[in-house]
Amino acid sequence: MVRRIFKPLNSDSFFLFAARGTGKSTFIEEHYRSNSLWKIDLLHEEIFDRYSGKPSLIENDWAALQIKPEWVFIDEVQRIPALLIHVHRMIENNKQKFILSDSSARKLKVLGANLLAGRAFLNHFFPLTFLEWEDQLNLEEVLHWGSLPKILHLNHEQQAQYLRT
């Protein structure tokens, strides 16, 4: 596991925009594991179906929690932009903090989604930086294969296949 150099403010909700494969979900789960975190993973079809059919259910589900989490993490929020209206209300009415990961900021903007102006900071997560590579940096390899975190653990054949996908 590579230690990422990224320090989001813990005082407010935030978006984490990043390309697929940069490790944003892994980072959030690792960084916030000691905190109270309720994860809503919209890549799980059951969860996606539940909230896409009726986005307001997020408020009901949150209200039903006996112990309110410090953070609600909605992974791949671009899949259901209508959730952001309810997130907005929960930030305002309940002072709930959210982490909203998104691999398609363009899709949210094109759809005219509520980007929670002033209520959620915007953060960007990039592939690995020079400082994050530590002793694993091989400049020729980085120039050839790039610096997505998953690349570190693949052989050349797997790296080529991963990048093609």
Residue, then its C-alpha position, 0 to 999 in steps of 0.5 A: m500500500v502506497r501512502r498518499i500525500f493528501k490531507p482533506l479538511n476534516s471540518d467540512s464535507f467534500f467532493l473527491f474528483a479523480a480518474r478511475g484507478t487513482g485509489k480514491s475509495t481505498f484512501i477514504e476507507e483507510h484514512y477514515r477507518s478510525n472515524s465513524l463512516w457510513k459508506i454508500d457504494l453506488l457500484h453495488e447494484e442493489i444499493f444503486d437500484r434502491y437509491s436511483g428509484k427513490p433518492s430521498l431514501i438516503e434521508n430515511d436510512w440516515a434517520a434510522l441509524q441508531i448511531k449517527p456517523e461522523w461521515v457519510f461516504i457516497d462512492e461514485v456519486q455521479r451515478i445518481p446526481a439526484l442524491l445531491i439534493h438530499v445531501h444538501r438538505m442533510i448538510e444544512n439540517n443535520k450538520q452531517k458531513f459527506i465525502l462524495s467521490d466521483s470519477s466523472a466530474r464532467k458528467l455531474k456538470v453536464l447534468g447540472a447537478n447540485l455541486l453544493a456551492g459553499r457546502a462541500f469543498l472540491n478536491h482532486f486526487f491524482p495518480l502517484t506523485f514523485l514523493e509518494w513513490e518513495d523507494q519504488l520509483n523507476l522513472e523509465e517504468v513511470l514514463h512508460w506505464g504511468s503512475l496509477p497506484k494499481i500499476l505498482h502491483l502488476n507485471h508488464e502484461q497485466q499493466a498493458q491490459y489494465l491500461r487498455t481497459 
